[in-house]
């Protein structure tokens, strides 16, 4: 039977433990700052949990929330007609806009109004279509999705990376002067062929089909992507990995929780898709940024309040790039987001017509050259 002194110490230990639990449970307010991408946490907020006790991330988190932020800082921006000639001066060392600059960006967005409604009212069906098939974006304080390297730029390619890039084909030119030719389906990239955007490109905002639905069941997290209906099924815990000989377009993922942060590590990539995609604002032209079987991607999802999370993704590919790079940005829960089918339908003529047109153009050029 414990003595009075032992009992007293047990009571003190119990009280101390209770105080620790109370402190941990009572979330202190975290004000918006650069560290949390200007997304604060209210005092007393508690991370929601699933019925089985895992941190809860379930719902739809459209990546278009940061669709106006370029992948690379001070990148040359492009439109359907080519490079933009109205790009404002840019400071490559500036990671975030000031509060006044951010307010001006918000006011500018409000001034645009509803472009779809305006175009429909004026009878401009073409403009209405272009406005309606592009997901809306929200102004952000950050000046690039890439936060490391600190200059917001993709790292340089290795010599092997440059060699692999030179072998890649795509329907998207790397410059206005590049002449593209097509003789088979292998002259198109995996996005052209509706196979996949691959990784990490699939986790960045595009012009449309930006839905990302997170589904959780005991032992698994599923990231269901709207574009090309890629579904990333991620086992949790210490499950054995597949053999390195088995590779997949989206890689093989394993997840675990560090506190309330979901950490996903992905390896076993099948090379082929470009790591960057022209559909992402501020990405390099041409879809020719290669990946290798050695690529490893680490993602961290941290919910900071009921509506917001911070998403971080680090890409390390020693075969292709000289050092890893990291992108970080906020995402907002929006279960009202309208999910559209991404369908590359049977009988789509685009690739066959590109090939036949390319062959016809070259035949005509050869004919004209022979006649001279």
MARKOLRO-88383 format. One line per field, with one value per residue (C-alpha): z, y, x; chain. Coordinates in Angstrom, 1 decimal. Layout:
w = c(Z / ...);
v = c(Y / ...);
u = c(X / ...);
kette = c(A / ...);
***
This chain:
w = c(0.0 / -1.0 / 1.8 / 2.1 / 0.5 / -2.5 / -2.9 / -2.7 / -5.5 / -7.6 / -7.3 / -8.3 / -11.3 / -12.3 / -12.0 / -14.0 / -16.8 / -16.9 / -17.2 / -20.1 / -21.8 / -21.3 / -22.7 / -25.7 / -26.3 / -25.9 / -29.2 / -28.9 / -31.6 / -34.4 / -36.3 / -40.1 / -41.2 / -43.9 / -41.9 / -42.4 / -45.8 / -44.1 / -42.9 / -39.1 / -36.5 / -34.0 / -30.3 / -29.0 / -32.4 / -32.4 / -35.4 / -36.4 / -36.1 / -38.1 / -36.3 / -35.9 / -34.5 / -37.5 / -38.3 / -40.6 / -44.0 / -45.8 / -48.4 / -51.6 / -51.7 / -55.2 / -56.2 / -58.3 / -55.0 / -55.9 / -59.6 / -60.1 / -58.4 / -60.9 / -60.3 / -60.7 / -59.5 / -62.1 / -64.8 / -68.3 / -68.6 / -71.7 / -73.2 / -76.1 / -78.4 / -76.9 / -74.4 / -72.6 / -73.5 / -70.5 / -67.7 / -64.7 / -63.3 / -60.8 / -57.9 / -57.9 / -54.2 / -53.1 / -51.8 / -50.7 / -51.7 / -49.1 / -47.5 / -49.7 / -52.8 / -51.9 / -51.3 / -54.7 / -56.2 / -54.4 / -55.5 / -59.1 / -59.0 / -57.7 / -60.4 / -63.1 / -62.0 / -63.4 / -66.8 / -67.8 / -67.0 / -68.8 / -71.9 / -72.1 / -71.7 / -74.6 / -76.7 / -76.9 / -76.7 / -77.3 / -74.4 / -72.2 / -73.1 / -72.2 / -68.9 / -68.0 / -68.6 / -66.4 / -62.7 / -60.6 / -58.6 / -55.3 / -55.0 / -52.7 / -50.9 / -52.2 / -55.5 / -56.5 / -55.6 / -55.3 / -51.9 / -52.0 / -53.6 / -52.0 / -55.4 / -56.3 / -59.3 / -60.4 / -59.9 / -62.8 / -64.6 / -64.5 / -67.7 / -67.7 / -67.1 / -70.1 / -72.3 / -71.2 / -71.8 / -75.4 / -76.0 / -74.9 / -77.3 / -76.9 / -78.9 / -76.9 / -78.3 / -76.1 / -78.0 / -80.8 / -83.1 / -82.5 / -85.4 / -84.2 / -86.4 / -85.7 / -87.1 / -84.3 / -80.9 / -79.3 / -80.5 / -77.9 / -74.1 / -71.6 / -71.0 / -74.8 / -74.8 / -71.8 / -69.8 / -66.9 / -65.9 / -63.7 / -60.6 / -59.2 / -62.0 / -61.0 / -57.6 / -59.1 / -60.3 / -63.9 / -65.9 / -65.3 / -63.6 / -60.4 / -58.0 / -55.3 / -53.1 / -50.0 / -48.9 / -45.7 / -44.5 / -41.8 / -43.0 / -46.2 / -47.6 / -51.2 / -53.2 / -56.0 / -58.8 / -61.2 / -64.2 / -66.0 / -63.0 / -61.4 / -57.9 / -55.6 / -53.1 / -50.2 / -47.5 / -44.0 / -41.6 / -42.0 / -44.9 / -47.1 / -50.3 / -53.7 / -55.4 / -57.1 / -60.3 / -60.2 / -61.4 / -61.9 / -63.6 / -60.3 / -58.3 / -55.2 / -52.0 / -48.3 / -45.7 / -42.0 / -39.5 / -37.6 / -35.0 / -37.1 / -40.3 / -43.0 / -44.6 / -47.9 / -49.4 / -53.0 / -55.0 / -57.8 / -60.6 / -64.2 / -66.2 / -69.0 / -67.8 / -67.5 / -63.9 / -65.0 / -67.3 / -69.5 / -67.9 / -64.7 / -64.7 / -64.7 / -65.6 / -68.3 / -71.9 / -73.8 / -71.1 / -71.4 / -67.7 / -67.3 / -64.3 / -63.4 / -61.5 / -58.7 / -58.1 / -54.6 / -53.6 / -50.0 / -49.3 / -46.0 / -45.5 / -42.4 / -41.5 / -39.7 / -39.2 / -40.2 / -43.7 / -44.6 / -44.9 / -45.9 / -48.6 / -49.2 / -51.8 / -52.2 / -55.3 / -55.2 / -58.4 / -58.3 / -61.9 / -63.3 / -61.0 / -59.1 / -55.8 / -54.5 / -54.8 / -52.6 / -53.3 / -50.5 / -50.7 / -48.9 / -50.0 / -49.0 / -48.2 / -50.7 / -50.7 / -53.1 / -55.8 / -59.0 / -60.3 / -64.0 / -65.9 / -67.6 / -70.6 / -73.5 / -75.6 / -78.1 / -81.6 / -80.6 / -83.8 / -82.4 / -82.5 / -85.9 / -87.4 / -86.0 / -87.6 / -91.0 / -91.1 / -90.1 / -92.8 / -95.4 / -94.6 / -94.9 / -98.1 / -99.6 / -98.4 / -100.0 / -103.2 / -103.3 / -102.5 / -105.4 / -107.8 / -107.2);
v = c(0.0 / 3.4 / 5.8 / 9.3 / 10.8 / 8.4 / 9.1 / 12.8 / 12.5 / 10.4 / 13.2 / 15.8 / 13.8 / 13.4 / 17.1 / 18.0 / 15.5 / 17.0 / 20.5 / 19.4 / 17.9 / 21.1 / 23.2 / 20.9 / 20.8 / 24.5 / 25.8 / 29.3 / 31.8 / 31.9 / 35.2 / 35.2 / 35.6 / 34.4 / 31.2 / 30.1 / 31.7 / 34.4 / 31.9 / 32.2 / 29.8 / 31.0 / 30.5 / 27.3 / 25.6 / 21.8 / 19.7 / 17.7 / 13.9 / 11.0 / 8.5 / 6.2 / 9.0 / 10.2 / 13.9 / 14.7 / 16.2 / 15.0 / 17.1 / 19.0 / 21.3 / 22.9 / 23.6 / 26.6 / 28.5 / 29.5 / 29.4 / 33.0 / 32.4 / 31.5 / 28.3 / 30.2 / 33.7 / 36.4 / 33.8 / 34.9 / 34.5 / 33.1 / 33.2 / 31.3 / 33.9 / 33.5 / 35.5 / 38.3 / 41.8 / 43.5 / 41.8 / 44.1 / 44.6 / 41.8 / 41.6 / 38.1 / 38.4 / 39.3 / 36.2 / 38.0 / 41.1 / 43.8 / 44.3 / 47.3 / 45.5 / 42.5 / 44.8 / 46.3 / 42.9 / 42.0 / 45.2 / 44.6 / 41.1 / 42.5 / 45.1 / 42.4 / 41.3 / 38.1 / 37.8 / 34.9 / 36.8 / 39.9 / 38.0 / 36.2 / 39.5 / 41.0 / 37.9 / 37.1 / 33.3 / 32.7 / 34.9 / 33.3 / 29.8 / 30.8 / 32.4 / 29.5 / 26.7 / 28.3 / 27.8 / 31.0 / 31.9 / 33.8 / 36.5 / 35.4 / 37.2 / 34.8 / 35.7 / 32.1 / 28.6 / 27.6 / 28.7 / 26.8 / 27.7 / 31.1 / 32.8 / 30.9 / 29.2 / 25.6 / 24.2 / 23.7 / 20.4 / 18.0 / 17.1 / 13.8 / 15.8 / 18.0 / 14.9 / 13.4 / 16.6 / 16.7 / 13.3 / 14.3 / 15.1 / 17.2 / 19.2 / 22.2 / 24.1 / 25.3 / 28.6 / 30.5 / 29.3 / 25.6 / 23.6 / 20.6 / 17.5 / 14.5 / 11.0 / 8.8 / 9.0 / 8.9 / 12.4 / 13.6 / 13.9 / 11.9 / 14.9 / 15.3 / 11.6 / 11.8 / 9.3 / 11.5 / 14.7 / 12.7 / 14.0 / 16.6 / 18.5 / 16.9 / 18.7 / 22.2 / 24.5 / 24.3 / 26.5 / 24.0 / 20.7 / 21.6 / 19.5 / 17.6 / 15.4 / 13.9 / 10.6 / 8.8 / 5.3 / 3.4 / 2.7 / 4.7 / 8.2 / 8.8 / 12.0 / 12.0 / 14.4 / 15.8 / 16.2 / 12.9 / 11.3 / 10.2 / 8.7 / 8.4 / 5.6 / 6.0 / 3.3 / 4.5 / 3.0 / 0.7 / -1.3 / -2.8 / -1.0 / -2.6 / -3.7 / -0.9 / -2.9 / -2.0 / 1.6 / 3.6 / 6.9 / 8.5 / 6.5 / 4.4 / 6.3 / 5.6 / 8.0 / 8.6 / 11.2 / 13.5 / 15.0 / 16.4 / 16.7 / 14.1 / 13.2 / 11.3 / 9.9 / 8.7 / 6.7 / 4.0 / 6.5 / 5.5 / 8.1 / 9.8 / 12.6 / 16.1 / 17.3 / 20.7 / 21.5 / 24.5 / 24.4 / 25.8 / 29.6 / 30.5 / 27.0 / 26.4 / 26.1 / 22.8 / 20.1 / 18.9 / 18.7 / 15.0 / 12.7 / 9.5 / 6.3 / 7.9 / 10.7 / 11.0 / 13.3 / 14.2 / 16.0 / 17.5 / 18.5 / 20.6 / 21.9 / 25.2 / 26.0 / 24.7 / 26.0 / 26.1 / 23.8 / 24.4 / 22.1 / 21.5 / 19.3 / 18.6 / 17.0 / 15.4 / 13.7 / 13.5 / 12.1 / 15.2 / 18.2 / 19.5 / 19.9 / 19.4 / 22.1 / 22.8 / 24.5 / 25.5 / 27.1 / 27.4 / 25.5 / 26.2 / 23.6 / 24.1 / 21.3 / 23.3 / 23.0 / 21.6 / 18.5 / 18.0 / 14.8 / 15.0 / 12.8 / 12.0 / 10.3 / 7.5 / 8.7 / 11.9 / 13.1 / 15.5 / 13.4 / 11.7 / 15.1 / 16.6 / 13.7 / 13.9 / 17.7 / 17.5 / 14.9 / 17.0 / 20.2 / 18.5 / 16.8 / 20.2 / 21.8 / 19.0 / 19.4 / 23.1 / 22.7 / 20.2 / 22.5 / 25.3);
u = c(0.0 / 1.5 / 2.6 / 1.1 / 4.2 / 3.9 / 0.2 / 0.9 / 3.5 / 1.1 / -1.5 / 1.0 / 2.0 / -1.6 / -2.3 / 0.8 / -0.1 / -3.6 / -2.2 / 0.0 / -3.0 / -5.0 / -2.2 / -1.7 / -5.5 / -6.0 / -4.6 / -3.1 / -4.0 / -1.4 / -1.6 / -1.2 / 2.5 / 4.9 / 5.5 / 1.9 / 1.3 / -0.7 / -3.3 / -3.9 / -5.2 / -7.9 / -7.4 / -8.9 / -9.1 / -8.8 / -7.9 / -10.9 / -10.6 / -12.1 / -14.3 / -11.3 / -9.0 / -6.9 / -6.5 / -9.4 / -8.7 / -11.8 / -13.5 / -12.7 / -9.7 / -9.6 / -6.0 / -7.3 / -7.3 / -3.7 / -4.2 / -3.0 / 0.4 / 3.2 / 5.2 / 8.5 / 9.0 / 9.3 / 8.6 / 7.8 / 4.0 / 2.3 / -1.2 / -2.7 / -1.1 / 2.4 / 4.5 / 2.8 / 4.1 / 2.4 / 4.3 / 4.9 / 8.4 / 9.3 / 11.7 / 13.3 / 14.1 / 10.6 / 8.7 / 5.5 / 3.6 / 3.2 / -0.2 / -0.9 / 0.1 / -2.0 / -5.0 / -4.6 / -4.6 / -7.8 / -9.4 / -8.3 / -9.9 / -13.2 / -13.2 / -13.3 / -16.7 / -18.3 / -16.7 / -19.0 / -22.2 / -20.8 / -19.9 / -23.3 / -25.1 / -23.2 / -23.7 / -20.0 / -20.3 / -16.6 / -15.5 / -18.2 / -16.9 / -13.3 / -14.5 / -16.7 / -14.2 / -11.5 / -11.6 / -11.7 / -8.6 / -8.1 / -5.4 / -2.5 / 0.3 / 3.1 / 4.8 / 5.7 / 4.6 / 8.2 / 9.6 / 12.9 / 15.3 / 14.7 / 14.8 / 11.6 / 13.2 / 13.5 / 17.0 / 19.3 / 19.3 / 22.2 / 23.9 / 21.9 / 18.7 / 19.5 / 20.1 / 16.8 / 15.0 / 16.3 / 14.7 / 11.2 / 8.5 / 5.3 / 2.7 / 3.8 / 6.8 / 9.6 / 9.8 / 8.2 / 11.0 / 10.7 / 9.2 / 7.3 / 6.8 / 4.6 / 4.8 / 3.3 / 1.6 / 5.1 / 5.7 / 3.2 / 3.5 / 1.5 / -0.9 / -1.5 / -2.4 / -4.7 / -2.6 / -1.5 / 0.1 / 2.4 / 4.1 / 4.7 / 2.8 / -0.6 / -0.5 / -0.2 / -3.1 / -4.2 / -6.6 / -9.5 / -10.4 / -8.6 / -10.7 / -8.8 / -11.0 / -9.5 / -11.2 / -10.1 / -10.9 / -9.0 / -5.5 / -5.8 / -5.9 / -7.1 / -6.3 / -8.8 / -7.9 / -10.4 / -8.1 / -7.5 / -9.3 / -6.0 / -6.7 / -3.7 / -4.4 / -2.0 / -1.6 / -0.8 / 1.7 / 4.6 / 3.4 / 6.2 / 7.0 / 6.8 / 10.0 / 12.0 / 11.4 / 7.7 / 7.2 / 4.0 / 3.2 / 2.1 / 4.7 / 4.0 / 3.0 / 3.2 / 1.7 / 2.0 / 1.0 / 3.5 / 1.2 / -1.7 / 0.4 / -0.1 / 3.2 / 3.3 / 6.5 / 6.3 / 8.9 / 8.9 / 8.2 / 7.9 / 9.8 / 7.9 / 5.7 / 7.2 / 7.7 / 6.3 / 3.4 / 2.5 / -1.0 / 0.5 / 1.0 / 4.7 / 5.9 / 8.6 / 7.4 / 7.3 / 6.6 / 10.2 / 11.3 / 12.2 / 11.8 / 13.7 / 13.1 / 15.2 / 12.8 / 11.4 / 8.6 / 7.6 / 4.3 / 3.1 / -0.5 / -1.1 / -4.6 / -4.4 / -8.2 / -11.6 / -11.3 / -7.6 / -4.6 / -0.9 / 0.3 / 4.0 / 5.7 / 9.4 / 10.8 / 14.2 / 15.6 / 19.4 / 19.5 / 17.7 / 18.2 / 21.2 / 19.3 / 15.7 / 13.0 / 10.0 / 6.6 / 4.3 / 0.9 / -2.5 / -5.6 / -9.2 / -11.9 / -14.8 / -17.3 / -19.6 / -17.0 / -18.6 / -16.8 / -16.8 / -15.9 / -12.5 / -13.1 / -10.7 / -13.4 / -13.2 / -12.6 / -10.9 / -9.2 / -6.7 / -3.5 / -4.3 / -5.0 / -1.8 / 0.2 / -1.5 / -1.2 / 2.5 / 3.2 / 1.3 / 3.1 / 6.5 / 5.6 / 4.5 / 7.8 / 9.8 / 7.8 / 8.4 / 12.1 / 12.5 / 10.8 / 13.3);
kette = c(A / A / A / A / A / A / A / A / A / A / A / A / A / A / A / A / A / A / A / A / A / A / A / A / A / A / A / A / A / A / A / A / A / A / A / A / A / A / A / A / A / A / A / A / A / A / A / A / A / A / A / A / A / A / A / A / A / A / A / A / A / A / A / A / A / A / A / A / A / A / A / A / A / A / A / A / A / A / A / A / A / A / A / A / A / A / A / A / A / A / A / A / A / A / A / A / A / A / A / A / A / A / A / A / A / A / A / A / A / A / A / A / A / A / A / A / A / A / A / A / A / A / A / A / A / A / A / A / A / A / A / A / A / A / A / A / A / A / A / A / A / A / A / A / A / A / A / A / A / A / A / A / A / A / A / A / A / A / A / A / A / A / A / A / A / A / A / A / A / A / A / A / A / A / A / A / A / A / A / A / A / A / A / A / A / A / A / A / A / A / A / A / A / A / A / A / A / A / A / A / A / A / A / A / A / A / A / A / A / A / A / A / A / A / A / A / A / A / A / A / A / A / A / A / A / A / A / A / A / A / A / A / A / A / A / A / A / A / A / A / A / A / A / A / A / A / A / A / A / A / A / A / A / A / A / A / A / A / A / A / A / A / A / A / A / A / A / A / A / A / A / A / A / A / A / A / A / A / A / A / A / A / A / A / A / A / A / A / A / A / A / A / A / A / A / A / A / A / A / A / A / A / A / A / A / A / A / A / A / A / A / A / A / A / A / A / A / A / A / A / A / A / A / A / A / A / A / A / A / A / A / A / A / A / A / A / A / A / A / A / A / A / A / A / A / A / A / A / A / A / A / A / A / A / A / A / A / A / A / A / A / A / A / A / A / A / A / A / A / A / A / A);
***
